[in-house]
């Protein structure tokens, strides 16, 4: 979760970035989460249309994409900048007979080429930080159809006075806010917070950090950029072990304040 190792970031010439992607390729998840959390979010987001139009922003390998297509009958547009993730998702969707419900698209989460009101649901588990909570909420508002819902998990402080080491770590990586701060941000961007809850600790370890630790232990340190990537991930995991009570991922269900269409260039929403 250092800004290069998660869905939504395009790999480039930087060998450290490439090493992050290599370390995450093929893992069950590219960030904290679980199928149980996805199902809880899906239940809270309803009722939905029979075949809801869903945008999965920063889909990674598409764990949420596949569940939404399979269990909610959704027609999912899965967006990511890392083409190997998209290729893997498309292949798995075809293998499960979901190829007609899943469309993959390589583009940035905050520069989406869709007309207004294209989606009943916008979904972003563990990915919104790659562009920033504020940027994402502004960029996506116009894409929600009337009655639509934005489902997002965002990392935030859980205490008013975090320990100095963890505060310094996140100030450098991705400055965090409290739930109150994120609620204010969502409301200023034109949303109502309809639900909020912290993710369980198992969402960090069972399907993300534990497989990642195993991958780190087997990594080839001769690969360009790999020593730096390994050091960053070890620091991140150690920070979670030592100061995990100070911050957490939280689920947010957001709905626009009103379904009134916003005109292009609207000053508040930046579209």
URVEN-V418806 format. One record per residue. RES is the residue in one small letter. SS is DSSP state (@ for helix, = for strand, . for the rest). OMEGA is omega in whole degrees, 0 to 359 (* if undefined). D_CENTER is the distance of its C-alpha to the mean C-alpha in Angstrom with 2 decimals. Layout:
RES;SS;OMEGA;D_CENTER  RES;SS;OMEGA;D_CENTER
This chain:
x;.;181;10.56  x;.;177;13.21  x;.;179;11.64  x;.;189;12.96  x;.;187;11.88  x;.;178;8.25  x;.;175;7.08  x;.;178;8.10  x;.;179;11.14  x;.;173;14.44  x;.;179;16.90  x;.;183;20.23  x;.;182;23.55  x;.;183;22.41  x;@;178;23.23  x;@;176;21.02  x;@;179;17.91  x;@;180;19.35  x;@;176;19.99  x;@;180;16.43  x;@;179;15.44  x;@;180;18.56  x;@;182;17.79  x;@;184;14.47  x;.;177;15.95  x;.;176;16.86  x;.;180;15.28  x;.;179;14.28  x;.;177;10.66  x;.;178;8.96  x;.;180;7.73  x;.;179;9.23  x;.;179;9.56  x;.;175;12.41  x;@;179;14.00  x;@;178;15.83  x;@;178;12.93  x;@;180;11.73  x;@;178;15.42  x;@;177;15.89  x;@;180;13.27  x;@;179;14.96  x;@;181;18.33  x;@;182;17.64  x;@;185;16.47  x;.;359;19.79  x;.;182;22.32  x;.;173;20.92  x;.;183;23.04  x;.;176;24.42  x;.;185;22.19  x;.;174;19.33  x;=;187;17.83  x;=;169;14.06  x;=;174;11.64  x;=;187;8.54  x;=;185;6.77  x;.;192;5.60  x;.;186;7.13  x;.;178;8.62  x;.;173;11.68  x;.;178;10.82  x;@;178;11.35  x;@;179;10.02  x;@;184;11.70  x;@;179;14.89  x;@;181;15.08  x;@;180;14.74  x;@;186;17.30  x;@;189;19.55  x;@;180;19.70  x;.;182;19.15  x;.;185;20.94  x;.;169;18.20  x;=;193;18.50  x;=;168;15.06  x;=;185;14.37  x;=;187;11.68  x;=;174;10.81  x;=;177;10.28  x;.;183;12.76  x;.;188;13.74  x;@;177;16.48  x;@;174;17.16  x;@;181;13.82  x;@;178;14.78  x;@;179;18.32  x;@;179;17.53  x;@;181;15.63  x;@;180;18.54  x;@;180;21.05  x;@;177;19.71  x;@;178;19.52  x;@;180;23.08  x;@;180;24.21  x;.;181;23.20  x;.;182;24.88  x;.;184;21.79  x;.;180;22.28  x;.;180;23.45  x;.;185;20.36  x;=;174;17.66  x;=;180;17.68  x;=;182;15.76  x;=;177;15.66  x;=;176;15.31  x;.;180;14.50  x;.;180;12.54  x;.;183;9.85  x;.;178;12.36  x;.;189;15.42  x;.;187;15.33  x;.;183;18.85  x;.;176;19.13  x;.;179;21.80  x;.;174;21.43  x;.;183;20.77  x;.;190;19.42  x;=;173;16.99  x;=;181;17.61  x;=;168;13.99  x;=;190;10.79  x;=;179;7.81  x;=;177;4.08  x;.;173;3.57  x;.;185;3.03  x;.;191;2.05  x;@;183;4.53  x;@;181;7.02  x;@;173;7.88  x;.;181;9.75  x;.;182;10.25  x;@;182;10.09  x;@;182;13.56  x;@;182;13.24  x;@;182;10.45  x;@;178;12.50  x;@;184;15.62  x;@;188;14.66  x;@;186;13.49  x;@;184;16.34  x;.;184;18.90  x;.;182;17.09  x;=;174;17.29  x;=;174;20.55  x;=;183;22.88  x;=;183;21.86  x;=;183;18.23  x;=;175;15.30  x;=;180;11.83  x;=;187;9.65  x;=;169;6.82  x;=;184;6.46  x;=;179;7.74  x;=;186;10.07  x;=;175;13.64  x;=;176;17.29  x;.;179;19.08  x;.;181;22.52  x;.;184;24.45  x;.;181;25.77  x;.;177;23.57  x;.;185;25.62  x;@;182;26.48  x;@;183;24.94  x;@;176;21.45  x;@;180;21.71  x;@;180;22.83  x;@;184;20.10  x;@;174;17.25  x;@;179;19.39  x;@;186;19.47  x;@;184;15.87  x;.;184;13.91  x;.;184;16.17  x;.;171;15.21  x;.;172;16.67  x;=;175;17.96  x;@;179;17.13  x;@;179;20.07  x;@;179;18.81  x;@;177;15.45  x;@;178;17.58  x;@;180;19.96  x;@;180;17.40  x;@;180;16.14  x;@;178;19.81  x;@;179;20.84  x;.;175;18.39  x;.;182;20.10  x;=;165;18.27  x;=;174;19.55  x;=;184;17.62  x;=;177;18.68  x;=;179;17.16  x;=;172;15.63  x;=;178;15.75  x;=;175;14.82  x;.;178;13.29  x;.;181;16.25  x;.;179;17.04  x;@;178;17.22  x;@;176;13.44  x;@;194;13.58  x;@;191;16.67  x;@;185;17.50  x;@;180;14.97  x;@;187;13.35  x;@;181;15.89  x;@;174;18.99  x;@;180;18.46  x;@;177;17.29  x;@;178;20.49  x;@;177;22.52  x;@;179;21.18  x;@;182;21.96  x;@;183;25.43  x;@;188;26.20  x;.;177;24.94  x;.;184;27.58  x;.;177;28.13  x;.;179;30.32  x;.;179;27.44  x;.;178;27.06  x;.;186;24.43  x;@;179;23.91  x;@;180;25.78  x;@;179;23.70  x;@;179;20.36  x;@;179;21.82  x;@;180;23.08  x;@;181;19.77  x;@;177;18.05  x;@;178;21.15  x;@;179;21.10  x;@;181;17.52  x;@;177;18.48  x;@;179;21.80  x;@;178;20.35  x;@;180;18.43  x;@;187;21.71  x;@;188;23.84  x;@;184;21.98  x;@;179;19.23  x;@;182;20.96  x;@;182;20.31  x;=;181;16.52  x;=;167;13.84  x;=;177;10.46  x;=;177;11.34  x;=;176;10.62  x;=;167;11.68  x;=;187;13.45  x;=;174;14.71  x;=;177;17.57  x;=;179;19.45  x;.;179;22.70  x;.;183;24.69  x;.;183;24.47  x;.;179;26.65  x;.;177;25.65  x;.;181;24.99  x;.;178;27.12  x;.;178;26.02  x;.;181;26.27  x;.;190;25.81  x;.;184;25.82  x;.;188;23.35  x;.;172;20.50  x;.;180;21.17  x;.;*;21.38
